[in-house]
Amino acid sequence: MRLTDFKVLAFDCYGTLIDWESGIYTALQPLLTAAGMTLSRDEVLERFAWHEADQEEKTPGMIYSELLGVVYGRLAKEWKTEIAAADMGRFGASVPDWPAFPDSAEALHYLKQHYKLIILSNVDRKSFKGSNKHLQVAFDAICTAQDIGTYKPSPNNFAYLIRQVEAMGFSKSDILMTAQSLFHDHVPANRAGIASAWIDRRHDVEGWGATMKPETLPRIDFHVHTMAEFVALHRKDSAATAVKHSGPIVP
C-alpha cells in the first residue's frame, strides 16, 4: 500500500493541523491562575479531554464553541473556582486563536496538488473558518459536527464523510483518514472500513493529552510524526510509482 493509492485525504483538524493542545492550555490560563492549580500541562489536558468527550456524548447537537464554554464551567466546578458566563464565552471563542503547527500550511499546499482535501472535525463552522485562515488552503469539503449533528467518534460522522466523498465521484476505498487522534478518528475509521494515516504529533511524550485513551488500538496503514514527514513519504511513493509505470529500461 502506498499513499499514491488514494485520491481523498480526510483530515481531522485539531491536533493534526492545528496545535489545539497549546491553544487549549493557553486559553485555560486564567482559570488555572484563579484556581491556583499546580497540575502539569498534560494533567490539565487530560481533565479537559475527559470533560470534552463526556459533554460531546451528552449533548451531540450542541455547537462546539458553546460546548467548550460548558467544559470550561465543568473544569471550574471541579477545581472549585467561581467564574462568570463571560469567562466561558471567551474560552468557547478561542478556537480561531489556536495556532497551526509550523508544517501544516506548506504540507496542505503540496497535498492539494495531488488529492481532494476534506475536513472531518468536531467543530462548528464559524470556529473552523477562523482556523482555516492559519491553514491557508481551500478544502474541497468541510464536514463539521455542526453539519452532522454528532461528534466523533460517532459512526454517524464517518458515514457522513463517505456520503460526501461519493457525491464527489469517489468511493470509500479512495479515502485516507489522516489524523492524530486514535480515539476520535482511527478507531472509528477502522470500523467504517476507511484506511488510516496516523500523524503522531505526540510521539515524543507519554499519555494521550487532550484526547481520550482509545478503547482498543486500531490498525494503522501509515505512521509518521509530522505533516512534513507525510509529504516526504508521498514524494517517495510518487517516485516509486513513476519508476514502476515507466517500465523496464531497454538498452
C-alpha positions in Angstrom: 0.0 0.0 0.0 1.3 3.5 -0.9 0.0 7.0 -0.4 -0.4 7.3 -4.1 -3.2 4.6 -3.9 -5.6 7.2 -2.5 -7.4 10.1 -4.0 -9.0 11.8 -1.0 -7.4 12.9 2.3 -9.9 13.3 5.1 -8.3 15.4 7.7 -9.0 15.8 11.4 -8.1 19.4 12.1 -7.4 19.9 15.8 -4.4 18.0 17.0 -3.4 17.2 13.4 -3.2 20.5 11.6 -3.9 22.9 14.4 -1.9 22.7 17.7 -5.0 22.5 19.8 -3.2 21.4 22.9 -1.1 24.6 23.0 -4.3 26.6 22.2 -6.4 24.9 24.9 -3.7 25.2 27.5 -3.1 28.9 26.8 -6.8 29.7 26.8 -7.2 27.9 30.2 -4.5 30.0 31.9 -7.0 32.5 33.5 -8.9 29.6 35.1 -5.7 27.8 36.2 -4.4 31.0 37.8 -7.7 31.7 39.5 -7.8 28.1 40.8 -4.2 28.1 41.9 -3.7 24.8 40.1 -0.3 23.2 40.1 -1.2 20.4 37.7 1.2 19.7 34.8 0.2 20.7 31.3 -0.7 17.1 30.4 -2.7 16.6 33.6 -4.7 19.7 32.6 -5.2 18.5 29.1 -6.3 15.1 30.4 -9.0 16.7 32.5 -10.1 18.7 29.5 -10.3 15.6 27.4 -12.5 13.7 29.8 -15.0 16.6 30.2 -15.0 17.4 26.5 -15.7 13.7 25.5 -18.4 13.3 28.1 -20.1 16.6 27.1 -20.0 15.7 23.4 -21.7 12.4 24.2 -24.4 14.1 26.4 -25.1 17.0 24.0 -24.3 15.9 20.5 -26.3 18.7 18.9 -24.6 21.5 20.8 -22.2 23.5 18.6 -18.6 23.3 19.6 -18.0 26.9 20.7 -20.9 26.6 23.2 -19.7 23.1 24.3 -16.3 24.5 25.0 -17.9 27.0 27.3 -19.7 24.3 29.2 -16.4 22.3 29.5 -14.8 25.4 31.0 -17.6 25.7 33.5 -17.2 22.0 34.4 -13.5 22.4 34.9 -14.1 25.5 37.1 -16.5 23.5 39.2 -14.1 20.6 39.5 -11.4 23.0 40.6 -13.8 24.8 43.0 -13.4 28.2 41.3 -16.1 30.8 40.7 -16.3 32.1 37.1 -18.6 34.4 35.1 -20.5 33.5 31.9 -18.2 35.8 30.0 -15.3 33.6 31.0 -17.0 30.6 29.5 -17.8 32.6 26.3 -14.2 33.7 25.9 -12.9 30.1 26.1 -15.5 28.9 23.7 -14.5 31.7 21.2 -10.8 30.9 21.5 -10.6 28.3 18.7 -9.6 30.7 16.0 -6.6 31.8 18.2 -5.2 28.2 18.4 -2.1 28.1 16.3 -1.4 25.9 13.3 1.6 23.5 13.5 4.5 25.1 11.7 4.4 22.5 8.9 0.6 22.4 8.2 0.1 25.1 5.7 3.1 24.2 3.5 2.1 20.5 3.6 -1.5 21.2 2.7 -0.4 23.4 -0.2 1.7 20.5 -1.6 -1.0 17.8 -1.0 -3.7 20.0 -2.7 -1.9 19.3 -6.0 -2.4 15.5 -5.6 -5.6 14.9 -3.6 -9.1 16.2 -2.8 -8.8 17.5 0.7 -11.7 17.2 3.2 -12.0 18.3 6.8 -13.9 16.0 9.2 -13.8 17.8 12.5 -15.5 18.1 15.9 -16.0 21.8 15.5 -18.6 24.4 14.3 -18.4 26.2 11.0 -17.6 29.7 12.5 -14.7 28.3 14.6 -13.2 26.4 11.7 -13.4 29.4 9.4 -11.1 31.2 11.9 -8.7 28.2 12.0 -8.7 27.9 8.2 -7.0 31.3 8.0 -4.0 29.7 9.6 -4.0 26.8 7.2 -4.2 28.9 4.0 -5.8 26.3 1.8 -9.2 25.8 0.2 -10.6 22.5 1.3 -12.8 20.6 -1.2 -15.3 19.8 1.5 -15.7 20.8 5.2 -17.7 18.4 7.4 -18.2 19.7 10.9 -20.0 18.3 13.9 -22.5 21.2 13.5 -23.3 19.9 10.0 -23.6 16.3 11.1 -25.3 16.6 14.5 -23.0 14.3 16.3 -19.3 14.3 17.4 -16.6 11.9 16.6 -16.1 9.0 17.4 -19.7 8.5 16.4 -20.1 6.3 13.3 -22.5 8.9 12.0 -19.6 11.3 11.3 -17.8 8.7 9.2 -21.0 7.7 7.3 -21.5 11.4 6.5 -17.9 11.6 5.2 -18.4 8.6 2.9 -21.6 10.1 1.5 -19.8 13.4 0.8 -17.0 11.6 -0.9 -19.4 9.5 -3.0 -21.2 12.7 -4.0 -17.8 14.0 -5.3 -17.5 10.9 -7.5 -15.1 8.8 -5.4 -15.5 5.7 -3.3 -14.7 4.7 0.3 -11.6 2.9 -0.9 -10.3 6.3 -2.2 -10.3 7.8 1.3 -7.3 8.0 3.6 -8.2 9.2 7.2 -5.3 11.5 8.1 -5.4 12.3 11.8 -3.6 12.4 15.2 -6.3 11.1 17.5 -6.7 7.3 17.7 -9.8 7.8 19.9 -11.7 10.3 17.7 -10.5 9.2 14.2 -8.6 6.0 13.7 -10.7 3.6 15.8 -14.0 4.7 14.1 -12.3 4.9 10.7 -11.3 1.2 11.1 -14.9 0.3 11.9 -16.1 2.2 8.8 -13.6 0.4 6.6 -11.5 3.5 5.9 -7.7 3.4 5.6 -5.7 5.4 8.2 -2.6 7.6 8.3 -1.5 8.4 11.9 0.1 11.9 12.2 1.6 11.0 15.6 2.2 14.5 16.9 2.6 13.3 20.5 5.2 10.7 19.6 7.8 12.2 22.0 5.6 12.5 25.1 3.7 9.9 27.2 0.0 9.8 27.7 -2.9 10.9 25.5 -3.0 14.7 26.1 -6.3 16.3 25.0 -7.8 13.1 23.6 -9.2 10.2 25.4 -7.3 6.8 25.5 -8.8 4.6 22.8 -10.7 1.6 23.9 -8.6 -0.5 21.5 -5.6 0.1 19.4 -6.6 0.5 15.7 -5.0 -0.8 12.6 -2.7 2.0 11.2 -1.7 1.8 7.5 0.8 4.7 7.6 2.5 6.1 10.6 4.5 9.4 10.6 5.2 12.0 13.2 4.5 15.3 11.3 2.8 16.6 8.2 6.3 17.3 6.8 7.1 13.6 7.1 3.8 12.8 5.5 4.7 14.9 2.5 8.2 13.3 2.3 6.5 9.8 2.3 4.2 11.0 -0.5 7.2 12.2 -2.6 8.9 8.8 -2.0 5.8 6.9 -3.0 5.3 9.1 -6.1 8.8 8.5 -7.2 8.4 4.7 -6.8 5.1 4.7 -8.6 6.7 6.7 -11.5 9.5 4.2 -11.8 7.1 1.3 -11.8 4.9 2.8 -14.5 7.9 3.7 -16.7 8.6 0.0 -17.4 12.0 -1.6 -17.9 14.8 0.3 -19.4 15.8 -1.2 -22.8 19.5 -0.8 -23.7 
